[in-house]
């Protein structure tokens, strides 16, 4: 790990000032569960680190109002344990409780979790492997290589690295928005506009400016929350990244037909992936085994499998269908 300067500001304004004064390349330290790893691997080499863990402006959880509001500095474990979230928005709670280990969830923040970087072994494997995300223009070893865990959706000729998170997948299904602060003031953006596909510039992963800090995550209140789930399929039951996951929320009418449907998938795309075609497939249909399967297939209609990951197209379709079954049972009054 290379040397760096360290600042622990007492307020958000001070944090933004410290980040700006440190210049491009400076990093925000929240839980540190991702940043420390990347610094040890010499992937992140910030000249300065700004510690925001103690900022009151980033704290707090409010699930009692007209929207769900989470400070970006709230811990994953605390948000996952919120009783209102567990009862009325199980998909959100499950996306956190099924992520990482309990020890990491006790340290990691929900704001930092949104910005974690890919777990692609080539990206993390050092200069022995070409990686356009780590070294632009060097190539992508995953294309034509060992791509079992790589993206089926949203990839490009330059990168097929998978976005690793769970929380953002559930949030995008619920139309979450982010509040952001920087030297040019405060702004709000949809979570759907945060992450970007790799295209020709895989090193650019999100739309935040280098001197901006996520301060709050807000989720509109919806009746679809109760009929929701985050279903995650992985190689082992805990502390593993998704081979395929699905965040699903539905409301049903008295005859079992779908009134509202929200579907997003994770572990299979280069960013959190909302499945609008799958949602349209279910609109007005009776939610049963066949319609759930059709929706699962629609979610992966645009998949581009590589050498070793084609099995995850079928796995992904089944994951969506099973998530719809679980959500449908929860949605029944």
N, C-alpha and C positions, 0 to 999 in steps of 0.2 A: 504494500500500500504506500502510495506517495504522500509526502507531507502536504498539509493544507492549513489554512487559517480557520478559526472557529469563532462563531458569534452566537450568543444566546439572548436575543432581544426580549424585552419585557412586554411589548405591544405589537400589534399587527403593523402599524405605521413604521415602527422601528425595524421590523423584519423586512418589509418591502424596501426600506432605505438601505439596510445592510446588504440585501441581495443585489440591489442596483449598484451600489458602490463597489461590490466585489467583482462585478462585470460578468460577461457571458462565460458560461462554464461553471459558475457557482451553483450549488445544489441546496435544496431545502431538505432538512433532516426532520422526519416526524418519528415514526416507529423505528426506522433504520433497518427493518428486516430485509429489504431489497437493496438499499443503497450500500450497506456495508458489504454484502456479497459481491456486488459489482465493482466496488473499489478494491477488494481483495484480488479479484480477477484482472485488475488493471483495465477493465472496460470503461468504468467511470473514473476519471482522474480530476476531480474538481479542485480548483485552486483555493476554494473557500466553501465552507459548509455553514448554513444558517439554521440553527436549531429552533424549531417552532413548537416543541412539545409542551411548553408551559403557557402558551398564549390562551387567555380566556376567550378571546374572540373566536377561537376554533373549537371550543368545547360545547357541550350541551346536546341533549336529545329531546325533541318535543314531538310526541306522537298524538297529542290531544287536540290539536287545532284543525284548521281547514286544509292544512297540508302537513305532510310529515317533514320534519326538519332535523337535519343531523349536522352537527359541527364536523368539519373535515378532520379535526383532531380526535374525535371520538374513537374509542378502541373497537375493533371488530367484535371482540367478545361481549362488550357491553351492549352494542347495538343488537347483536344476535339474541341476547337474553331479554330484550325489552318485551314485556308481556303483551302490550298492544300489538306490536309487530308480529309476535308469535301467533296471536289469535286472529288478527285481521289481515295480515300480509305475510303468510307463511313463506311465500317464495323469497321474499327479501331476507327473512331470518335464516332460512335454510341455506341460501347462497353464501352466507357468512359462516354458519356453523359447520358446513361441509368443506370449508376451505382450510388448507394448511393444518397445523397441529394446534392443540389448545395453548401451548406455550407461545406460539407465534401470534395467535389471535389475541392473547393477553398483551401483546406489545404493539402489533401493527394497527395503524389508523385506517379509517375507511377512505380518507382522502388520498393517502399514499397508495392504498390498494388499487385505486383506479389507474395509477400511473406506473404500475410494475411493468418491467420489461419481459420480453419473451424468454421462455425456458429452452429455446432451441439449443441443442448441444453444440452445434457449429458456431453459433453466436458466442457461446460461453467457453468454447474450446480453445480460444487463443489464436495466434497468428498462423498456426499450422493449417487452419481451414479458411478458405476464402469466405467472406461474409460481407455482403453489401450494407448490412445494417451496422456492423461494427467498423468496416473500412470501405466506404463508398467506392464503387468501381472495381472491387476485387473479385466479384462473382458470388455465386450462391452454391455452396457445397451440398445443400439439401436437395436441390433440383437434380434428380437423377441419382441421389445418394440415399442414405437411410432416412426415409421420410415418413415413417410409421406414425409419428406424432405431429406431423405438419398439417398445414391448413388445406382444407378442401374448398373453401369459399374465400374470395377476396384476395387471392394471391396474384402475383404478377411474374413476369420473366426475370425479375430481379430479386424476388423474395417470396417465400411461402411460410415464414415463421408464424406460429400461432399465438394469438393473444391469450395469456394464461389465466386471466382472472375469472371469478365467478360473480362477485358483487355487481360489476358493471353490466353483466348479462341480464341479471334480474332488474337492475335499475332501468335499462333501456326498454324493457318490456312495459315499464310503468311510466314512461315519458318523463323521467327525472330531469332536473335542471341543476346547474352548478352556479354558485356565486363565486366570483374571482376578484382578487384585488391585485393591483399593480401600481407602478408609478404614474400611470395615466388615468388612474381612478378605478372604480369598480364597474364590473359588468356581469351579465348573466348569459349563459349559453346552454343550449340543450345538450344533455349528455350524448345524444346521437351525433352531435357535431364536434365532440371532443377528439375521438380517435379517428385516424385516417388510414386508408389502405396504402400498401407500400408503393404501388406504381413504380416509377423510376427513381424514387427517393426514399428507400426503406429506412434510412436513418431518422427521418421525420415521422414520428409516431403519433403526435397529437397537435392540436391547434393552439395550445397555450404558448404565450411568449415566455422567453427564458426568465423574465423578471416578474412573473405573475405567480400568485399563490391561490390555490383553491381554498375557500373559506367555509363553504356550506354546501350541502347537498339537499335538495328539496324535491319531494315527490307529491304529485297531486293525489288527493284522497279519491278513491274509487271503490265502488261496490264490488268490482271484480277481484279485489284483494283477497277476500275470504276464500274464493274458489281458485286458489293458486298453489303452485308448488315449484320447487327447484329440484329437478331430477338429474342426478349426476352419475355417470357410468365411468368407472376408472379401473385400472389394473388391480388395485388393492382398495380395501374399503375405506381407509383413512390416509391422510397425509399424501395424497397423490393428485396430480392434475387430471382434468377430465379428458377421456377419449372422446366423449360426447356429453353434452349437458343441454337441458332445456328449461327455460323459465316460462311458465304458462299460467295464464289467468283467464277465467271464463265466467260469464253469467249466463244462466239458462232460464228460459220461460217455463211455464207450467207443464208443457209437453216435452221438455227436454231439448228443445232447439236452442242453438247458440244465439244469444242476443249480443254479447260482446266477447271478443277473443283477442288475447295478446300472446304472441309467441316470439321468443328469442332463443338462439342457440349459442353455446359456448364450447370451447375446446376444439373447434373445427374451422375457425375463421381467423383472419388476420386482425380482426377487431370484433368487439361485441356486435352480434349480428341479429337484427330484427327481421323476422320472416313475414313480411306483409302478404306475400302470395299465399302462404299457408293460412294466414288469418282470413283472407278472402275466400279460400276454399271451404272454410267452416261456417262462414256467415250464413245464418238462417237454417243451417242443416241440423238435424238431430245428432247429438254427440253420441256416437256409438263406436264400436270397434272399427267398422269400415271407414267411417268419416275421419276418425282419428288417424288411421293409416294413410288415407289420402292426404291429409294435412302434413303428416311426416314426410311423405314423398315429395310434396310441393316444397317443403323447406329445403330440400337438398337437390332440387331439380337443376340448379346451376352448378353443382359440385364438379370440381376438376381434380380427380384423384391422380396420384402419382404412382410410384413404383410399388410401395408397400402399404399404402393407407386406404386402398379402395374398400376394404371391409368396413370402414367407418361410415360409408354412405348408408349402407343398410343399418348399421348400428345407430346412426344418427336418426334415421327415420323411425326406428323402433323406440328410441329414447323420447322423441317428441310424442309419439302415440301413447306411450306409457304415462308421460307427464300429463297429457290430456285426460287420460282415464282417472288419474289421481285428483287432478283439479276438478273434473266433473263431479266426482263423489263429494268433494268438499263444497261444491257450489250448490248442491241440492239443499233446499231449506230444511 
